[in-house]
Amino acid sequence: MDEDSQELDDRARKVVDGHLVKQYIVAPMGISRFFVVGADKEYFVTRDSCSCESFQRAITTGKQQICKHIRALEIALQENTIEVFHISTEEYRELRPYLFGTKR
């Protein structure tokens, strides 16, 4: 593992150990979304994308394939350490603007 990969893993490990990887499951719709708590907000994360500025900047420059949030999701999925929230459709509607940064 190269130095950059090790640093990324170390930073992701802190996120996982801090229990900052979350999954919201919306019943009865069956929608499931992963978020990782960052320094100043929660980021929407999938296995290959993240809403954080670091990831968005990295993909435009081609320098990095993943960010610490994606790596944290990978680790948390492997270790089954994701904090899961079962929420109603109404709760999802109320949370959505905050989770996706689209407050109206």
Backbone as a printed PyTorch tensor [residue, N CA C, xyz], in Angstrom:
tensor([[[  0.8450,  -1.1750,   0.0000],
         [  0.0000,   0.0000,   0.0000],
         [  0.8930,   1.2410,   0.0000]],

        [[  0.6150,   2.1850,  -0.8960],
         [  1.4410,   3.3760,  -0.9400],
         [  1.0460,   4.3520,   0.1770]],

        [[  1.8600,   5.3690,   0.3270],
         [  1.6730,   6.3260,   1.4260],
         [  0.3280,   7.0410,   1.3480]],

        [[ -0.0810,   7.4580,   0.1420],
         [ -1.3610,   8.1440,  -0.0160],
         [ -2.5270,   7.2390,   0.3460]],

        [[ -2.4700,   5.9660,  -0.0630],
         [ -3.5320,   5.0120,   0.2640],
         [ -3.6110,   4.7740,   1.7610]],

        [[ -2.4460,   4.6810,   2.4040],
         [ -2.4320,   4.4720,   3.8520],
         [ -3.0160,   5.6750,   4.5820]],

        [[ -2.6820,   6.8740,   4.1160],
         [ -3.2350,   8.0890,   4.7280],
         [ -4.7520,   8.1280,   4.5580]],

        [[ -5.2320,   7.7770,   3.3660],
         [ -6.6700,   7.7380,   3.1150],
         [ -7.3460,   6.7260,   4.0350]],

        [[ -6.7570,   5.5440,   4.1760],
         [ -7.3090,   4.5210,   5.0740],
         [ -7.3130,   5.0020,   6.5210]],

        [[ -6.2630,   5.6800,   6.9460],
         [ -6.1950,   6.1870,   8.3200],
         [ -7.2860,   7.2230,   8.5820]],

        [[ -7.4710,   8.1160,   7.6200],
         [ -8.5150,   9.1480,   7.7660],
         [ -9.9080,   8.5180,   7.7480]],

        [[-10.1140,   7.5360,   6.8870],
         [-11.4000,   6.8370,   6.8210],
         [-11.6560,   6.0500,   8.1000]],

        [[-10.6190,   5.4500,   8.6490],
         [-10.7450,   4.6750,   9.8890],
         [-11.2470,   5.5620,  11.0320]],

        [[-10.7850,   6.8040,  11.0960],
         [-11.2540,   7.7340,  12.1310],
         [-12.7490,   8.0020,  11.9760]],

        [[-13.2010,   8.1080,  10.7540],
         [-14.6240,   8.3300,  10.4850],
         [-15.4370,   7.1180,  10.9610]],

        [[-14.9850,   5.9240,  10.5940],
         [-15.6880,   4.7000,  10.9780],
         [-15.6770,   4.5350,  12.4950]],

        [[-14.5210,   4.7320,  13.1070],
         [-14.4110,   4.5790,  14.5600],
         [-15.2460,   5.6050,  15.3140]],

        [[-15.4950,   6.7400,  14.6790],
         [-16.3450,   7.7740,  15.2780],
         [-17.8280,   7.5390,  15.0530]],

        [[-18.1740,   6.4000,  14.4280],
         [-19.5770,   6.0500,  14.1280],
         [-20.2550,   7.1410,  13.3030]],

        [[-19.5580,   7.6030,  12.2850],
         [-20.0460,   8.7110,  11.4730],
         [-20.5970,   8.2810,  10.1220]],

        [[-20.7210,   6.9690,   9.8960],
         [-21.3210,   6.4580,   8.6650],
         [-22.7610,   6.0750,   8.9940]],

        [[-23.7030,   6.6660,   8.2630],
         [-25.1230,   6.4790,   8.5530],
         [-25.8680,   5.9580,   7.3250]],

        [[-26.9150,   5.2220,   7.6070],
         [-27.8080,   4.7690,   6.5460],
         [-29.2250,   5.1320,   6.9570]],

        [[-29.9290,   5.7950,   6.0620],
         [-31.3300,   6.1190,   6.2800],
         [-32.1610,   5.2060,   5.3920]],

        [[-33.0720,   4.4690,   6.0110],
         [-33.9700,   3.5810,   5.2730],
         [-35.3710,   4.1440,   5.4310]],

        [[-35.9910,   4.4490,   4.3000],
         [-37.3180,   5.0600,   4.3100],
         [-38.3760,   4.0000,   4.0780]],

        [[-39.2360,   3.8070,   5.0800],
         [-40.3360,   2.8520,   4.9600],
         [-41.6000,   3.6450,   4.6700]],

        [[-42.5000,   3.1920,   3.8700],
         [-42.5160,   1.9090,   3.1730],
         [-41.9000,   1.9730,   1.7800]],

        [[-41.2920,   3.1010,   1.4320],
         [-40.7640,   3.3030,   0.0820],
         [-39.5770,   2.3880,  -0.2320]],

        [[-38.8540,   1.9620,   0.7900],
         [-37.7100,   1.0950,   0.5730],
         [-36.4670,   1.8220,   0.0850]],

        [[-36.4640,   3.1380,   0.1700],
         [-35.3020,   3.9260,  -0.2320],
         [-34.2290,   3.7830,   0.8400]],

        [[-33.0000,   3.6010,   0.4170],
         [-31.8750,   3.4990,   1.3370],
         [-30.7740,   4.4310,   0.8520]],

        [[-30.3040,   5.2980,   1.7440],
         [-29.2580,   6.2560,   1.3920],
         [-28.1730,   6.2430,   2.4660]],

        [[-26.9230,   6.3490,   2.0170],
         [-25.7910,   6.4100,   2.9380],
         [-25.2790,   7.8410,   3.0200]],

        [[-24.9340,   8.2440,   4.2440],
         [-24.3550,   9.5570,   4.4850],
         [-23.1760,   9.3950,   5.4340]],

        [[-22.1990,  10.2530,   5.2640],
         [-21.0540,  10.2790,   6.1640],
         [-20.9530,  11.6800,   6.7380]],

        [[-20.8470,  11.7510,   8.0490],
         [-20.7420,  13.0390,   8.7250],
         [-19.3380,  13.5900,   8.5040]],

        [[-19.2920,  14.7750,   7.9340],
         [-18.0160,  15.4450,   7.7090],
         [-17.7800,  16.5060,   8.7630]],

        [[-16.7940,  17.3340,   8.5330],
         [-16.4340,  18.3700,   9.4940],
         [-17.5520,  19.3920,   9.6910]],

        [[-18.2750,  19.7000,   8.6100],
         [-19.3000,  20.7300,   8.7360],
         [-20.6730,  20.3440,   8.1990]],

        [[-20.7890,  19.1570,   7.5910],
         [-22.1030,  18.6910,   7.1280],
         [-22.0380,  17.2070,   6.8000]],

        [[-23.1990,  16.6550,   6.4700],
         [-23.2570,  15.2480,   6.0740],
         [-23.1670,  15.1670,   4.5530]],

        [[-22.4100,  14.1670,   4.0860],
         [-22.2230,  13.9830,   2.6520],
         [-22.9540,  12.7370,   2.1750]],

        [[-23.6310,  12.8670,   1.0440],
         [-24.3010,  11.7490,   0.3950],
         [-23.2130,  10.9240,  -0.2820]],

        [[-23.1730,   9.6160,   0.0420],
         [-22.0900,   8.7700,  -0.4280],
         [-22.6380,   7.4830,  -1.0270]],

        [[-22.0530,   7.0550,  -2.1440],
         [-22.3000,   5.7290,  -2.7060],
         [-20.9360,   5.0430,  -2.7800]],

        [[-20.9130,   3.8340,  -3.3000],
         [-19.6330,   3.1250,  -3.4010],
         [-18.6710,   3.7640,  -4.3970]],

        [[-19.1910,   4.6320,  -5.2730],
         [-18.2950,   5.2390,  -6.2560],
         [-18.4550,   6.7490,  -6.4190]],

        [[-19.1880,   7.3920,  -5.5180],
         [-19.2940,   8.8500,  -5.5920],
         [-19.5860,   9.4400,  -4.2190]],

        [[-19.2800,  10.7250,  -4.1120],
         [-19.4920,  11.4370,  -2.8500],
         [-19.8020,  12.8930,  -3.1840]],

        [[-20.6330,  13.5010,  -2.3690],
         [-20.9990,  14.8910,  -2.6030],
         [-20.0000,  15.8910,  -2.0120]],

        [[-18.9120,  15.4080,  -1.4020],
         [-17.9360,  16.3280,  -0.8000],
         [-17.1340,  17.0670,  -1.8830]],

        [[-16.6550,  18.2440,  -1.5220],
         [-15.8890,  19.0670,  -2.4450],
         [-14.5930,  18.3780,  -2.8680]],

        [[-13.9700,  17.6740,  -1.9480],
         [-12.7140,  16.9900,  -2.2390],
         [-12.8790,  15.9750,  -3.3700]],

        [[-13.9340,  15.1690,  -3.2920],
         [-14.1700,  14.1690,  -4.3340],
         [-14.5080,  14.8430,  -5.6580]],

        [[-15.3760,  15.8530,  -5.6150],
         [-15.7670,  16.5470,  -6.8360],
         [-14.5550,  17.1820,  -7.5230]],

        [[-13.6660,  17.7750,  -6.7400],
         [-12.4490,  18.3840,  -7.2820],
         [-11.5120,  17.3120,  -7.8380]],

        [[-11.3870,  16.2010,  -7.1140],
         [-10.4630,  15.1310,  -7.5220],
         [-10.8840,  14.4880,  -8.8390]],

        [[-12.1900,  14.2850,  -9.0340],
         [-12.6020,  13.6300, -10.2860],
         [-12.4120,  14.5390, -11.4850]],

        [[-12.4790,  15.8470, -11.2790],
         [-12.2540,  16.7500, -12.4110],
         [-10.7870,  16.8240, -12.7850]],

        [[ -9.8910,  16.5690, -11.8310],
         [ -8.4560,  16.6060, -12.1210],
         [ -7.9010,  15.2180, -12.4220]],

        [[ -8.6720,  14.1720, -12.1170],
         [ -8.2300,  12.8120, -12.3630],
         [ -7.1670,  12.3200, -11.3960]],

        [[ -7.0100,  13.0120, -10.2600],
         [ -5.9520,  12.6650,  -9.3170],
         [ -6.3120,  11.5170,  -8.3800]],

        [[ -7.5710,  11.3530,  -8.0770],
         [ -7.9530,  10.3900,  -7.0460],
         [ -9.2630,   9.7230,  -7.4320]],

        [[ -9.3800,   8.4430,  -7.1380],
         [-10.5940,   7.7150,  -7.4740],
         [-11.6480,   7.7930,  -6.3730]],

        [[-11.1970,   7.8310,  -5.1040],
         [-12.1400,   7.8790,  -3.9960],
         [-11.6680,   8.8820,  -2.9460]],

        [[-12.5950,   9.2960,  -2.0900],
         [-12.2770,  10.1860,  -0.9730],
         [-12.3980,   9.3990,   0.3270]],

        [[-12.0920,  10.0460,   1.4440],
         [-12.1470,   9.3490,   2.7330],
         [-13.5700,   8.9110,   3.0740]],

        [[-14.5780,   9.6350,   2.5770],
         [-15.9670,   9.2840,   2.8730],
         [-16.3640,   7.9730,   2.1780]],

        [[-15.9630,   7.8180,   0.9190],
         [-16.2360,   6.5730,   0.1890],
         [-15.4830,   5.4210,   0.8440]],

        [[-14.2220,   5.6630,   1.1890],
         [-13.4360,   4.6090,   1.8400],
         [-14.0460,   4.2560,   3.1940]],

        [[-14.5340,   5.2320,   3.9300],
         [-15.1840,   4.9640,   5.2190],
         [-16.4380,   4.1110,   5.0170]],

        [[-17.2130,   4.4020,   3.9720],
         [-18.3930,   3.5890,   3.6740],
         [-17.9760,   2.1580,   3.3750]],

        [[-16.9400,   1.9780,   2.5730],
         [-16.4580,   0.6230,   2.2500],
         [-16.0860,  -0.1420,   3.5170]],

        [[-15.3300,   0.4970,   4.3930],
         [-14.9020,  -0.1520,   5.6370],
         [-16.0990,  -0.4720,   6.5230]],

        [[-16.9990,   0.4940,   6.6740],
         [-18.1750,   0.2950,   7.5320],
         [-19.0820,  -0.8180,   6.9960]],

        [[-19.2040,  -0.9170,   5.6850],
         [-19.9930,  -2.0090,   5.0990],
         [-19.3260,  -3.3590,   5.3790]],

        [[-18.0110,  -3.4190,   5.2310],
         [-17.2780,  -4.6600,   5.4930],
         [-17.4020,  -5.0850,   6.9510]],

        [[-17.3670,  -4.1090,   7.8460],
         [-17.3760,  -4.4020,   9.2730],
         [-18.7760,  -4.3510,   9.9040]],

        [[-19.7610,  -4.0230,   9.0780],
         [-21.1460,  -3.9190,   9.5570],
         [-21.2640,  -2.9720,  10.7500]],

        [[-20.6970,  -1.7800,  10.6000],
         [-20.6920,  -0.7990,  11.6820],
         [-21.4150,   0.4890,  11.3070]],

        [[-22.3860,   0.3820,  10.4410],
         [-23.1400,   1.5530,   9.9960],
         [-24.2840,   1.8110,  10.9710]],

        [[-24.4610,   3.0780,  11.3140],
         [-25.5830,   3.4660,  12.1600],
         [-26.8130,   3.5740,  11.2520]],

        [[-27.8310,   2.7580,  11.5260],
         [-29.0040,   2.6740,  10.6590],
         [-30.1870,   3.3930,  11.3010]],

        [[-30.8610,   4.2210,  10.5050],
         [-32.0500,   4.9370,  10.9520],
         [-33.2100,   4.5390,  10.0540]],

        [[-34.2730,   4.0210,  10.6340],
         [-35.4970,   3.7110,   9.9070],
         [-36.4210,   4.9090,  10.1030]],

        [[-36.7550,   5.5370,   8.9930],
         [-37.5740,   6.7480,   9.0810],
         [-38.8000,   6.6310,   8.1760]],

        [[-39.7850,   7.4230,   8.4900],
         [-41.0210,   7.4360,   7.7020],
         [-40.8340,   8.3200,   6.4670]],

        [[-41.7750,   8.2280,   5.5560],
         [-41.7480,   9.0620,   4.3610],
         [-41.7910,  10.5350,   4.7430]],

        [[-42.6100,  10.8650,   5.7350],
         [-42.7220,  12.2540,   6.1830],
         [-41.3950,  12.7480,   6.7810]],

        [[-40.7560,  11.9090,   7.5860],
         [-39.4590,  12.2870,   8.1540],
         [-38.4290,  12.4850,   7.0440]],

        [[-38.4820,  11.6230,   6.0290],
         [-37.5680,  11.7500,   4.8940],
         [-37.7700,  13.0810,   4.1800]],

        [[-39.0260,  13.4400,   3.9730],
         [-39.3300,  14.7190,   3.3120],
         [-38.7730,  15.8940,   4.1160]],

        [[-38.8810,  15.8010,   5.4400],
         [-38.3730,  16.8740,   6.3000],
         [-36.8420,  16.9060,   6.3190]],

        [[-36.2060,  15.7460,   6.3010],
         [-34.7420,  15.6650,   6.3610],
         [-34.0700,  15.9290,   5.0230]],

        [[-34.7330,  15.6000,   3.9490],
         [-34.1260,  15.6590,   2.6170],
         [-33.4050,  16.9710,   2.3150]],

        [[-34.0180,  18.1280,   2.5810],
         [-33.2940,  19.3770,   2.2750],
         [-31.9840,  19.5110,   3.0460]],

        [[-31.9360,  18.9980,   4.2490],
         [-30.7070,  19.0870,   5.0470],
         [-29.6660,  18.0810,   4.5730]],

        [[-30.1330,  16.8830,   4.2500],
         [-29.2210,  15.8210,   3.8320],
         [-28.6030,  16.1160,   2.4710]],

        [[-29.3910,  16.6730,   1.5840],
         [-28.9030,  16.9140,   0.2320],
         [-28.5290,  18.3800,  -0.0160]],

        [[-28.5880,  19.1830,   1.0460],
         [-28.1880,  20.5860,   0.9190],
         [-29.0800,  21.4000,  -0.0030]],

        [[-30.3790,  21.0680,   0.0070],
         [-31.3210,  21.7610,  -0.8900],
         [-32.4140,  22.4590,  -0.0910]],

        [[-32.0500,  23.0900,   1.0200],
         [-33.0510,  23.8160,   1.8190],
         [-33.7510,  24.8120,   0.9440]],

        [[-35.0660,  24.8630,   1.0950],
         [-35.8550,  25.8210,   0.2820],
         [-36.4170,  26.8910,   1.1510]]])
